[in-house]
Amino acid sequence: MLTLIYLLITIVFIVLSTAKYKVHPFLTLLIASLGMGVLSGLDVNFVVKTVSEGFGNTLKSIGIIIACGSIIGTFLEKTGAAKSIANKVLQVVGNKNSALAMNLTGSIVSIPVFCDSGFVILSTLNNAINKKTGISLSVLGTSLAAGLYATHVFVPPTPGPLAAASIIGADVGLVLIFGLLIAIPVSIVGWLWASYYCSRFSINQKIDNDNLNIETKSDTNLTMSVLPIIIPIVLITLKSIINHPAIELENLFINNIISFCGHPIIAILFGVFIAMFSATNFSLEQHFDWVSSALKSAGGIILITGAGGAFGNVLRATSLGDTISQSLLGFEVGLLLPFIIAAFLKTAQGSSTVSIITTSAMVLPLLDSLGLSSEMGKVLTVLSIGAGAMTVSHLNDSYFWIVSQFSNMNTKTALHCHTASTLLQGLTSIVLIKIISLFLLV
């Protein structure tokens, strides 16, 4: 049981370091990895080797993908493509359904763009819609935040679920497919909460720019706006479909082409090239600056992800799996354990990505004892971790403050609207995941 006690000490260390003392998660996870190895009685040289291997093995599979996803997101922001998507969705659903339009837009934009960046990008539209329709910013802000949050924790190539899939060993394509299936209803739950509860808070925002137009004047750029997001998803999904045992393609050439193009690295590169091509009216110097900016933003996430992989590798080298397996005998914990751990870490230290990566590393040695070692079990484990990592966003989460400040909500109102929305979304997620597991988990 000493190994389990050491793990609990390590968790407390991670939470206190990141939440209270504001130590960067990369350093925290790295120190936690080394400390856990030494406390568990592993040879010091072996601990260092294990940390290095875990770091490298994690990044070799997803480092490029995270960097490319950040580039796509930056180009969508700088070229105005994200706003173009929002404008079109708003045209389709109408002004009366503006909150739904922003919710759906957020769900699309947050696949390659971090949810906090996406909210900042689209907040101008929220303000314009508020001025034109009178719909409260508490409704629009909560609805947009819910849409962004849903795909942020469930759908690759967002770094969190991508890193979890890599650490757990789940098929990225399956995580993407089932992540979308979960994210859509979970996003709608946030919109319903915003529409039927948050409307009691009347919040308005004055806009100085009276010339701001929220209508799309031309569809010329709309296709190019969505292609950098859609094409990688389609390619990765096709690869997962043809790799299914029930699918057999007789044409080997087509099979190889789909397998190559559907590899996450190749698929995301297609998205990068399309995003660059759609920005041909901008100078090459601007392209260079945008790529540089994107890579700087991605650097921190890549390092945190690698450190999470190192932590997981150390945990695998200890007797933790056997210890907890014995403790769980007779208890049908299953998918609830990843959810509970992720929710605890998220609530305690604020970052969904750190929560996802840390929980993935902790859960990996326990897959067999939890009955989640099958291909589908791994996919559902990643989704369960994502569900926990959105439960809940509150005062220690930077996203909470972005939503509240850009929606002109005071802290109390933001807790009633945004925080309560993330609680409902998280609980809805785990319920849906459990229902899916009844049919697909064997």
Contacts in CASP RR format, 6 or more apart in sequence:
PFRMAT RR
TARGET T0000
AUTHOR 0000-0000-0000
METHOD contacts of the structure
MODEL  1
MLTLIYLLITIVFIVLSTAKYKVHPFLTLLIASLGMGVLSGLDVNFVVKT
VSEGFGNTLKSIGIIIACGSIIGTFLEKTGAAKSIANKVLQVVGNKNSAL
AMNLTGSIVSIPVFCDSGFVILSTLNNAINKKTGISLSVLGTSLAAGLYA
THVFVPPTPGPLAAASIIGADVGLVLIFGLLIAIPVSIVGWLWASYYCSR
FSINQKIDNDNLNIETKSDTNLTMSVLPIIIPIVLITLKSIINHPAIELE
NLFINNIISFCGHPIIAILFGVFIAMFSATNFSLEQHFDWVSSALKSAGG
IILITGAGGAFGNVLRATSLGDTISQSLLGFEVGLLLPFIIAAFLKTAQG
SSTVSIITTSAMVLPLLDSLGLSSEMGKVLTVLSIGAGAMTVSHLNDSYF
WIVSQFSNMNTKTALHCHTASTLLQGLTSIVLIKIISLFLLV
1 323 0 8 1.000
3 40 0 8 1.000
3 318 0 8 1.000
3 319 0 8 1.000
3 320 0 8 1.000
3 323 0 8 1.000
4 320 0 8 1.000
4 323 0 8 1.000
4 324 0 8 1.000
4 327 0 8 1.000
6 36 0 8 1.000
6 39 0 8 1.000
6 40 0 8 1.000
7 36 0 8 1.000
7 315 0 8 1.000
7 320 0 8 1.000
7 362 0 8 1.000
9 39 0 8 1.000
10 32 0 8 1.000
10 35 0 8 1.000
10 36 0 8 1.000
10 39 0 8 1.000
11 345 0 8 1.000
11 362 0 8 1.000
13 28 0 8 1.000
13 31 0 8 1.000
13 32 0 8 1.000
14 28 0 8 1.000
14 29 0 8 1.000
14 32 0 8 1.000
14 345 0 8 1.000
14 349 0 8 1.000
14 358 0 8 1.000
15 345 0 8 1.000
15 348 0 8 1.000
15 349 0 8 1.000
17 23 0 8 1.000
17 27 0 8 1.000
17 28 0 8 1.000
17 31 0 8 1.000
18 24 0 8 1.000
18 25 0 8 1.000
18 28 0 8 1.000
18 349 0 8 1.000
18 350 0 8 1.000
18 351 0 8 1.000
18 354 0 8 1.000
19 348 0 8 1.000
19 349 0 8 1.000
19 350 0 8 1.000
19 396 0 8 1.000
25 304 0 8 1.000
25 307 0 8 1.000
25 351 0 8 1.000
25 354 0 8 1.000
26 300 0 8 1.000
26 303 0 8 1.000
26 304 0 8 1.000
26 307 0 8 1.000
29 304 0 8 1.000
29 307 0 8 1.000
29 308 0 8 1.000
29 310 0 8 1.000
29 311 0 8 1.000
29 354 0 8 1.000
29 357 0 8 1.000
29 358 0 8 1.000
30 51 0 8 1.000
30 307 0 8 1.000
30 310 0 8 1.000
32 311 0 8 1.000
33 47 0 8 1.000
33 51 0 8 1.000
33 307 0 8 1.000
33 308 0 8 1.000
33 310 0 8 1.000
33 311 0 8 1.000
33 312 0 8 1.000
33 313 0 8 1.000
33 314 0 8 1.000
34 47 0 8 1.000
34 48 0 8 1.000
34 51 0 8 1.000
34 314 0 8 1.000
35 47 0 8 1.000
36 311 0 8 1.000
36 314 0 8 1.000
36 315 0 8 1.000
36 318 0 8 1.000
37 47 0 8 1.000
37 50 0 8 1.000
37 314 0 8 1.000
37 317 0 8 1.000
37 318 0 8 1.000
38 44 0 8 1.000
38 47 0 8 1.000
40 314 0 8 1.000
40 317 0 8 1.000
40 318 0 8 1.000
40 319 0 8 1.000
40 320 0 8 1.000
42 50 0 8 1.000
42 314 0 8 1.000
42 317 0 8 1.000
42 318 0 8 1.000
46 317 0 8 1.000
47 314 0 8 1.000
50 310 0 8 1.000
50 313 0 8 1.000
50 314 0 8 1.000
50 317 0 8 1.000
51 310 0 8 1.000
51 313 0 8 1.000
51 314 0 8 1.000
52 310 0 8 1.000
53 313 0 8 1.000
54 306 0 8 1.000
54 309 0 8 1.000
54 310 0 8 1.000
54 312 0 8 1.000
54 313 0 8 1.000
55 306 0 8 1.000
55 307 0 8 1.000
55 309 0 8 1.000
55 310 0 8 1.000
55 313 0 8 1.000
56 306 0 8 1.000
57 309 0 8 1.000
57 313 0 8 1.000
58 163 0 8 1.000
58 166 0 8 1.000
58 167 0 8 1.000
58 305 0 8 1.000
58 306 0 8 1.000
58 308 0 8 1.000
58 309 0 8 1.000
58 310 0 8 1.000
59 302 0 8 1.000
59 305 0 8 1.000
59 306 0 8 1.000
61 166 0 8 1.000
62 159 0 8 1.000
62 162 0 8 1.000
62 163 0 8 1.000
62 166 0 8 1.000
62 264 0 8 1.000
62 305 0 8 1.000
63 302 0 8 1.000
63 305 0 8 1.000
64 265 0 8 1.000
64 268 0 8 1.000
65 156 0 8 1.000
65 157 0 8 1.000
65 162 0 8 1.000
65 264 0 8 1.000
65 265 0 8 1.000
65 268 0 8 1.000
66 157 0 8 1.000
66 159 0 8 1.000
66 162 0 8 1.000
66 163 0 8 1.000
66 298 0 8 1.000
66 299 0 8 1.000
66 301 0 8 1.000
66 302 0 8 1.000
66 305 0 8 1.000
67 294 0 8 1.000
67 295 0 8 1.000
67 298 0 8 1.000
67 299 0 8 1.000
67 302 0 8 1.000
68 157 0 8 1.000
68 265 0 8 1.000
68 268 0 8 1.000
68 269 0 8 1.000
68 271 0 8 1.000
68 272 0 8 1.000
69 112 0 8 1.000
69 157 0 8 1.000
69 268 0 8 1.000
69 272 0 8 1.000
69 294 0 8 1.000
69 298 0 8 1.000
70 294 0 8 1.000
70 295 0 8 1.000
70 297 0 8 1.000
70 298 0 8 1.000
70 301 0 8 1.000
71 272 0 8 1.000
71 275 0 8 1.000
71 290 0 8 1.000
71 291 0 8 1.000
71 294 0 8 1.000
71 295 0 8 1.000
71 298 0 8 1.000
72 112 0 8 1.000
72 113 0 8 1.000
72 228 0 8 1.000
72 229 0 8 1.000
72 268 0 8 1.000
72 271 0 8 1.000
72 272 0 8 1.000
72 275 0 8 1.000
73 82 0 8 1.000
73 112 0 8 1.000
73 113 0 8 1.000
73 117 0 8 1.000
73 228 0 8 1.000
73 275 0 8 1.000
73 294 0 8 1.000
74 290 0 8 1.000
74 291 0 8 1.000
74 293 0 8 1.000
74 294 0 8 1.000
74 297 0 8 1.000
75 81 0 8 1.000
75 228 0 8 1.000
75 275 0 8 1.000
75 276 0 8 1.000
75 278 0 8 1.000
75 279 0 8 1.000
75 290 0 8 1.000
75 294 0 8 1.000
76 82 0 8 1.000
76 109 0 8 1.000
76 112 0 8 1.000
76 113 0 8 1.000
76 121 0 8 1.000
76 225 0 8 1.000
76 228 0 8 1.000
76 229 0 8 1.000
76 275 0 8 1.000
77 113 0 8 1.000
77 117 0 8 1.000
77 118 0 8 1.000
77 121 0 8 1.000
78 279 0 8 1.000
78 282 0 8 1.000
78 286 0 8 1.000
78 290 0 8 1.000
79 221 0 8 1.000
79 225 0 8 1.000
79 275 0 8 1.000
79 278 0 8 1.000
79 279 0 8 1.000
79 282 0 8 1.000
80 225 0 8 1.000
81 221 0 8 1.000
81 224 0 8 1.000
81 225 0 8 1.000
81 226 0 8 1.000
81 228 0 8 1.000
81 275 0 8 1.000
81 278 0 8 1.000
82 105 0 8 1.000
82 109 0 8 1.000
82 113 0 8 1.000
82 118 0 8 1.000
82 121 0 8 1.000
82 122 0 8 1.000
82 225 0 8 1.000
83 121 0 8 1.000
83 122 0 8 1.000
83 124 0 8 1.000
83 125 0 8 1.000
84 216 0 8 1.000
84 221 0 8 1.000
84 222 0 8 1.000
84 225 0 8 1.000
85 105 0 8 1.000
85 108 0 8 1.000
85 109 0 8 1.000
85 222 0 8 1.000
85 225 0 8 1.000
85 226 0 8 1.000
86 101 0 8 1.000
86 102 0 8 1.000
86 105 0 8 1.000
86 106 0 8 1.000
86 109 0 8 1.000
86 122 0 8 1.000
86 125 0 8 1.000
87 125 0 8 1.000
87 214 0 8 1.000
87 215 0 8 1.000
87 216 0 8 1.000
88 216 0 8 1.000
88 219 0 8 1.000
88 222 0 8 1.000
89 101 0 8 1.000
89 102 0 8 1.000
89 104 0 8 1.000
89 105 0 8 1.000
89 108 0 8 1.000
90 98 0 8 1.000
90 101 0 8 1.000
90 102 0 8 1.000
90 105 0 8 1.000
90 125 0 8 1.000
90 129 0 8 1.000
90 214 0 8 1.000
90 215 0 8 1.000
91 215 0 8 1.000
91 216 0 8 1.000
92 101 0 8 1.000
93 100 0 8 1.000
93 101 0 8 1.000
93 104 0 8 1.000
94 101 0 8 1.000
95 129 0 8 1.000
95 132 0 8 1.000
95 133 0 8 1.000
96 133 0 8 1.000
98 129 0 8 1.000
98 133 0 8 1.000
98 135 0 8 1.000
98 140 0 8 1.000
99 135 0 8 1.000
99 139 0 8 1.000
99 140 0 8 1.000
99 143 0 8 1.000
99 191 0 8 1.000
99 194 0 8 1.000
99 195 0 8 1.000
100 143 0 8 1.000
100 191 0 8 1.000
100 195 0 8 1.000
102 122 0 8 1.000
102 125 0 8 1.000
102 126 0 8 1.000
102 129 0 8 1.000
102 140 0 8 1.000
102 141 0 8 1.000
102 143 0 8 1.000
102 144 0 8 1.000
103 143 0 8 1.000
103 144 0 8 1.000
103 146 0 8 1.000
103 147 0 8 1.000
103 187 0 8 1.000
103 188 0 8 1.000
103 190 0 8 1.000
103 191 0 8 1.000
103 194 0 8 1.000
104 147 0 8 1.000
104 187 0 8 1.000
105 122 0 8 1.000
105 144 0 8 1.000
106 118 0 8 1.000
106 122 0 8 1.000
106 144 0 8 1.000
106 147 0 8 1.000
106 148 0 8 1.000
106 151 0 8 1.000
106 187 0 8 1.000
107 147 0 8 1.000
107 148 0 8 1.000
107 150 0 8 1.000
107 151 0 8 1.000
107 183 0 8 1.000
107 184 0 8 1.000
107 187 0 8 1.000
108 151 0 8 1.000
108 226 0 8 1.000
108 229 0 8 1.000
109 118 0 8 1.000
109 121 0 8 1.000
109 122 0 8 1.000
109 148 0 8 1.000
109 229 0 8 1.000
110 118 0 8 1.000
110 147 0 8 1.000
110 148 0 8 1.000
110 149 0 8 1.000
110 150 0 8 1.000
110 151 0 8 1.000
110 152 0 8 1.000
110 155 0 8 1.000
110 158 0 8 1.000
111 151 0 8 1.000
111 155 0 8 1.000
111 157 0 8 1.000
111 158 0 8 1.000
111 229 0 8 1.000
111 233 0 8 1.000
112 157 0 8 1.000
112 158 0 8 1.000
112 228 0 8 1.000
112 229 0 8 1.000
113 121 0 8 1.000
114 152 0 8 1.000
114 158 0 8 1.000
114 297 0 8 1.000
115 145 0 8 1.000
115 148 0 8 1.000
115 149 0 8 1.000
115 152 0 8 1.000
115 399 0 8 1.000
116 398 0 8 1.000
116 399 0 8 1.000
116 402 0 8 1.000
118 148 0 8 1.000
119 141 0 8 1.000
119 144 0 8 1.000
119 145 0 8 1.000
119 148 0 8 1.000
119 399 0 8 1.000
119 402 0 8 1.000
119 403 0 8 1.000
119 406 0 8 1.000
120 402 0 8 1.000
120 406 0 8 1.000
122 144 0 8 1.000
123 141 0 8 1.000
123 144 0 8 1.000
123 406 0 8 1.000
123 407 0 8 1.000
124 212 0 8 1.000
125 214 0 8 1.000
126 137 0 8 1.000
126 140 0 8 1.000
126 141 0 8 1.000
126 144 0 8 1.000
126 205 0 8 1.000
126 406 0 8 1.000
126 407 0 8 1.000
127 137 0 8 1.000
127 205 0 8 1.000
127 207 0 8 1.000
128 207 0 8 1.000
128 212 0 8 1.000
128 214 0 8 1.000
129 135 0 8 1.000
129 140 0 8 1.000
129 214 0 8 1.000
130 136 0 8 1.000
130 137 0 8 1.000
130 140 0 8 1.000
130 204 0 8 1.000
130 205 0 8 1.000
131 204 0 8 1.000
131 205 0 8 1.000
131 206 0 8 1.000
131 207 0 8 1.000
132 214 0 8 1.000
134 204 0 8 1.000
136 198 0 8 1.000
136 199 0 8 1.000
136 201 0 8 1.000
136 202 0 8 1.000
136 203 0 8 1.000
136 204 0 8 1.000
137 203 0 8 1.000
137 204 0 8 1.000
137 205 0 8 1.000
137 407 0 8 1.000
137 408 0 8 1.000
137 409 0 8 1.000
138 194 0 8 1.000
138 198 0 8 1.000
138 199 0 8 1.000
138 201 0 8 1.000
138 202 0 8 1.000
138 203 0 8 1.000
138 407 0 8 1.000
138 409 0 8 1.000
138 413 0 8 1.000
138 417 0 8 1.000
139 194 0 8 1.000
139 195 0 8 1.000
139 198 0 8 1.000
139 199 0 8 1.000
140 194 0 8 1.000
140 407 0 8 1.000
141 194 0 8 1.000
141 403 0 8 1.000
141 406 0 8 1.000
141 407 0 8 1.000
141 409 0 8 1.000
141 417 0 8 1.000
141 418 0 8 1.000
142 190 0 8 1.000
142 193 0 8 1.000
142 194 0 8 1.000
142 198 0 8 1.000
142 403 0 8 1.000
142 407 0 8 1.000
142 417 0 8 1.000
142 418 0 8 1.000
142 421 0 8 1.000
143 190 0 8 1.000
143 191 0 8 1.000
143 194 0 8 1.000
143 195 0 8 1.000
143 198 0 8 1.000
145 399 0 8 1.000
145 403 0 8 1.000
145 418 0 8 1.000
145 421 0 8 1.000
146 186 0 8 1.000
146 187 0 8 1.000
146 189 0 8 1.000
146 190 0 8 1.000
146 191 0 8 1.000
146 193 0 8 1.000
146 194 0 8 1.000
146 421 0 8 1.000
146 422 0 8 1.000
146 425 0 8 1.000
147 187 0 8 1.000
147 190 0 8 1.000
147 191 0 8 1.000
149 390 0 8 1.000
149 393 0 8 1.000
149 399 0 8 1.000
149 422 0 8 1.000
149 425 0 8 1.000
150 182 0 8 1.000
150 183 0 8 1.000
150 184 0 8 1.000
150 186 0 8 1.000
150 187 0 8 1.000
150 390 0 8 1.000
150 425 0 8 1.000
151 158 0 8 1.000
151 180 0 8 1.000
151 183 0 8 1.000
151 187 0 8 1.000
152 158 0 8 1.000
152 160 0 8 1.000
152 352 0 8 1.000
152 390 0 8 1.000
153 160 0 8 1.000
153 161 0 8 1.000
153 352 0 8 1.000
153 356 0 8 1.000
153 386 0 8 1.000
153 387 0 8 1.000
153 388 0 8 1.000
153 389 0 8 1.000
153 390 0 8 1.000
154 161 0 8 1.000
154 179 0 8 1.000
154 180 0 8 1.000
154 182 0 8 1.000
154 183 0 8 1.000
154 186 0 8 1.000
154 383 0 8 1.000
154 386 0 8 1.000
154 429 0 8 1.000
155 161 0 8 1.000
155 176 0 8 1.000
155 179 0 8 1.000
155 180 0 8 1.000
155 183 0 8 1.000
156 162 0 8 1.000
156 165 0 8 1.000
156 172 0 8 1.000
156 173 0 8 1.000
156 175 0 8 1.000
156 176 0 8 1.000
156 236 0 8 1.000
156 264 0 8 1.000
157 232 0 8 1.000
157 264 0 8 1.000
157 268 0 8 1.000
159 301 0 8 1.000
159 305 0 8 1.000
159 353 0 8 1.000
160 305 0 8 1.000
160 352 0 8 1.000
160 353 0 8 1.000
160 356 0 8 1.000
160 357 0 8 1.000
160 386 0 8 1.000
160 389 0 8 1.000
161 175 0 8 1.000
161 179 0 8 1.000
161 356 0 8 1.000
161 382 0 8 1.000
161 383 0 8 1.000
161 386 0 8 1.000
162 172 0 8 1.000
162 264 0 8 1.000
163 305 0 8 1.000
163 306 0 8 1.000
163 308 0 8 1.000
163 353 0 8 1.000
163 356 0 8 1.000
163 357 0 8 1.000
163 360 0 8 1.000
164 170 0 8 1.000
164 175 0 8 1.000
164 356 0 8 1.000
164 357 0 8 1.000
164 359 0 8 1.000
164 360 0 8 1.000
164 382 0 8 1.000
164 385 0 8 1.000
164 386 0 8 1.000
165 171 0 8 1.000
165 172 0 8 1.000
165 175 0 8 1.000
165 382 0 8 1.000
166 172 0 8 1.000
166 305 0 8 1.000
167 308 0 8 1.000
167 309 0 8 1.000
167 312 0 8 1.000
167 357 0 8 1.000
167 360 0 8 1.000
167 361 0 8 1.000
167 364 0 8 1.000
168 360 0 8 1.000
168 363 0 8 1.000
168 364 0 8 1.000
168 367 0 8 1.000
168 378 0 8 1.000
168 381 0 8 1.000
168 382 0 8 1.000
169 378 0 8 1.000
170 375 0 8 1.000
170 377 0 8 1.000
170 378 0 8 1.000
170 379 0 8 1.000
170 381 0 8 1.000
170 382 0 8 1.000
171 240 0 8 1.000
171 243 0 8 1.000
171 375 0 8 1.000
171 378 0 8 1.000
171 379 0 8 1.000
172 236 0 8 1.000
172 240 0 8 1.000
172 264 0 8 1.000
173 236 0 8 1.000
173 237 0 8 1.000
173 239 0 8 1.000
173 240 0 8 1.000
173 264 0 8 1.000
174 240 0 8 1.000
174 375 0 8 1.000
174 376 0 8 1.000
174 379 0 8 1.000
175 379 0 8 1.000
175 382 0 8 1.000
175 383 0 8 1.000
176 233 0 8 1.000
176 236 0 8 1.000
176 237 0 8 1.000
176 240 0 8 1.000
177 237 0 8 1.000
177 240 0 8 1.000
178 379 0 8 1.000
178 380 0 8 1.000
178 383 0 8 1.000
178 436 0 8 1.000
179 383 0 8 1.000
181 436 0 8 1.000
182 383 0 8 1.000
182 387 0 8 1.000
182 429 0 8 1.000
182 432 0 8 1.000
182 433 0 8 1.000
182 436 0 8 1.000
185 428 0 8 1.000
185 432 0 8 1.000
186 425 0 8 1.000
186 426 0 8 1.000
186 428 0 8 1.000
186 429 0 8 1.000
186 432 0 8 1.000
187 425 0 8 1.000
189 421 0 8 1.000
189 424 0 8 1.000
189 425 0 8 1.000
189 428 0 8 1.000
190 421 0 8 1.000
190 424 0 8 1.000
190 425 0 8 1.000
193 417 0 8 1.000
193 420 0 8 1.000
193 421 0 8 1.000
193 424 0 8 1.000
194 417 0 8 1.000
194 421 0 8 1.000
197 416 0 8 1.000
197 417 0 8 1.000
197 420 0 8 1.000
198 416 0 8 1.000
198 417 0 8 1.000
198 421 0 8 1.000
201 409 0 8 1.000
201 413 0 8 1.000
201 416 0 8 1.000
201 417 0 8 1.000
203 407 0 8 1.000
203 408 0 8 1.000
203 409 0 8 1.000
203 413 0 8 1.000
204 408 0 8 1.000
205 407 0 8 1.000
205 408 0 8 1.000
216 222 0 8 1.000
221 278 0 8 1.000
224 274 0 8 1.000
224 277 0 8 1.000
224 278 0 8 1.000
225 278 0 8 1.000
227 271 0 8 1.000
227 274 0 8 1.000
227 278 0 8 1.000
228 271 0 8 1.000
228 272 0 8 1.000
228 274 0 8 1.000
228 275 0 8 1.000
228 278 0 8 1.000
229 271 0 8 1.000
231 267 0 8 1.000
231 270 0 8 1.000
231 271 0 8 1.000
231 274 0 8 1.000
232 264 0 8 1.000
232 267 0 8 1.000
232 268 0 8 1.000
232 270 0 8 1.000
232 271 0 8 1.000
233 267 0 8 1.000
235 258 0 8 1.000
235 261 0 8 1.000
235 262 0 8 1.000
235 266 0 8 1.000
235 267 0 8 1.000
235 270 0 8 1.000
236 262 0 8 1.000
236 264 0 8 1.000
236 267 0 8 1.000
238 258 0 8 1.000
238 261 0 8 1.000
238 262 0 8 1.000
239 258 0 8 1.000
239 259 0 8 1.000
239 261 0 8 1.000
239 262 0 8 1.000
239 263 0 8 1.000
239 267 0 8 1.000
241 247 0 8 1.000
242 249 0 8 1.000
242 255 0 8 1.000
242 258 0 8 1.000
242 259 0 8 1.000
243 259 0 8 1.000
249 255 0 8 1.000
249 258 0 8 1.000
260 266 0 8 1.000
261 267 0 8 1.000
261 270 0 8 1.000
276 287 0 8 1.000
279 286 0 8 1.000
279 287 0 8 1.000
301 353 0 8 1.000
304 353 0 8 1.000
304 354 0 8 1.000
304 357 0 8 1.000
305 353 0 8 1.000
305 357 0 8 1.000
306 357 0 8 1.000
307 357 0 8 1.000
308 357 0 8 1.000
308 358 0 8 1.000
308 360 0 8 1.000
308 361 0 8 1.000
309 357 0 8 1.000
309 361 0 8 1.000
311 358 0 8 1.000
311 361 0 8 1.000
312 360 0 8 1.000
312 361 0 8 1.000
312 362 0 8 1.000
312 364 0 8 1.000
312 365 0 8 1.000
313 361 0 8 1.000
315 361 0 8 1.000
315 362 0 8 1.000
315 364 0 8 1.000
315 365 0 8 1.000
316 364 0 8 1.000
316 365 0 8 1.000
318 365 0 8 1.000
320 365 0 8 1.000
320 366 0 8 1.000
321 365 0 8 1.000
321 366 0 8 1.000
321 369 0 8 1.000
324 365 0 8 1.000
324 366 0 8 1.000
324 369 0 8 1.000
325 366 0 8 1.000
325 368 0 8 1.000
325 369 0 8 1.000
328 337 0 8 1.000
328 366 0 8 1.000
328 369 0 8 1.000
328 370 0 8 1.000
333 370 0 8 1.000
334 370 0 8 1.000
334 371 0 8 1.000
334 372 0 8 1.000
335 370 0 8 1.000
335 372 0 8 1.000
335 380 0 8 1.000
335 381 0 8 1.000
335 384 0 8 1.000
335 430 0 8 1.000
335 433 0 8 1.000
335 434 0 8 1.000
335 437 0 8 1.000
336 384 0 8 1.000
336 430 0 8 1.000
337 363 0 8 1.000
337 366 0 8 1.000
337 370 0 8 1.000
338 359 0 8 1.000
338 363 0 8 1.000
338 381 0 8 1.000
338 384 0 8 1.000
338 385 0 8 1.000
338 388 0 8 1.000
339 384 0 8 1.000
339 385 0 8 1.000
339 387 0 8 1.000
339 388 0 8 1.000
339 391 0 8 1.000
339 430 0 8 1.000
339 433 0 8 1.000
340 388 0 8 1.000
341 359 0 8 1.000
341 362 0 8 1.000
341 363 0 8 1.000
341 385 0 8 1.000
342 355 0 8 1.000
342 356 0 8 1.000
342 359 0 8 1.000
342 384 0 8 1.000
342 385 0 8 1.000
342 386 0 8 1.000
342 387 0 8 1.000
342 388 0 8 1.000
342 389 0 8 1.000
342 391 0 8 1.000
343 387 0 8 1.000
343 388 0 8 1.000
343 389 0 8 1.000
343 391 0 8 1.000
343 392 0 8 1.000
343 426 0 8 1.000
345 354 0 8 1.000
345 355 0 8 1.000
345 358 0 8 1.000
345 359 0 8 1.000
345 389 0 8 1.000
346 352 0 8 1.000
346 355 0 8 1.000
346 388 0 8 1.000
346 389 0 8 1.000
346 390 0 8 1.000
346 391 0 8 1.000
346 392 0 8 1.000
346 393 0 8 1.000
347 391 0 8 1.000
347 392 0 8 1.000
347 394 0 8 1.000
348 396 0 8 1.000
349 355 0 8 1.000
349 396 0 8 1.000
350 393 0 8 1.000
350 394 0 8 1.000
350 396 0 8 1.000
350 397 0 8 1.000
350 398 0 8 1.000
351 397 0 8 1.000
351 398 0 8 1.000
352 386 0 8 1.000
352 389 0 8 1.000
352 390 0 8 1.000
352 393 0 8 1.000
352 397 0 8 1.000
352 399 0 8 1.000
353 389 0 8 1.000
355 385 0 8 1.000
355 388 0 8 1.000
355 389 0 8 1.000
356 385 0 8 1.000
356 386 0 8 1.000
356 389 0 8 1.000
359 385 0 8 1.000
359 388 0 8 1.000
359 389 0 8 1.000
360 382 0 8 1.000
360 385 0 8 1.000
363 370 0 8 1.000
363 381 0 8 1.000
363 385 0 8 1.000
367 373 0 8 1.000
367 377 0 8 1.000
367 378 0 8 1.000
367 381 0 8 1.000
370 381 0 8 1.000
371 377 0 8 1.000
372 378 0 8 1.000
372 380 0 8 1.000
372 381 0 8 1.000
372 441 0 8 1.000
374 441 0 8 1.000
374 442 0 8 1.000
376 440 0 8 1.000
376 441 0 8 1.000
376 442 0 8 1.000
377 437 0 8 1.000
377 441 0 8 1.000
380 433 0 8 1.000
380 436 0 8 1.000
380 437 0 8 1.000
380 440 0 8 1.000
380 441 0 8 1.000
383 429 0 8 1.000
383 433 0 8 1.000
384 430 0 8 1.000
384 433 0 8 1.000
386 429 0 8 1.000
387 426 0 8 1.000
387 429 0 8 1.000
387 430 0 8 1.000
387 433 0 8 1.000
388 426 0 8 1.000
388 429 0 8 1.000
388 430 0 8 1.000
390 422 0 8 1.000
390 425 0 8 1.000
390 426 0 8 1.000
390 429 0 8 1.000
391 422 0 8 1.000
391 423 0 8 1.000
391 425 0 8 1.000
391 426 0 8 1.000
391 427 0 8 1.000
392 419 0 8 1.000
392 422 0 8 1.000
392 423 0 8 1.000
392 426 0 8 1.000
393 399 0 8 1.000
393 400 0 8 1.000
393 403 0 8 1.000
393 418 0 8 1.000
393 419 0 8 1.000
393 422 0 8 1.000
394 400 0 8 1.000
394 415 0 8 1.000
394 419 0 8 1.000
395 411 0 8 1.000
395 415 0 8 1.000
400 414 0 8 1.000
400 418 0 8 1.000
400 419 0 8 1.000
403 409 0 8 1.000
403 414 0 8 1.000
403 418 0 8 1.000
404 410 0 8 1.000
404 411 0 8 1.000
404 413 0 8 1.000
404 414 0 8 1.000
404 418 0 8 1.000
407 414 0 8 1.000
409 417 0 8 1.000
409 418 0 8 1.000
END
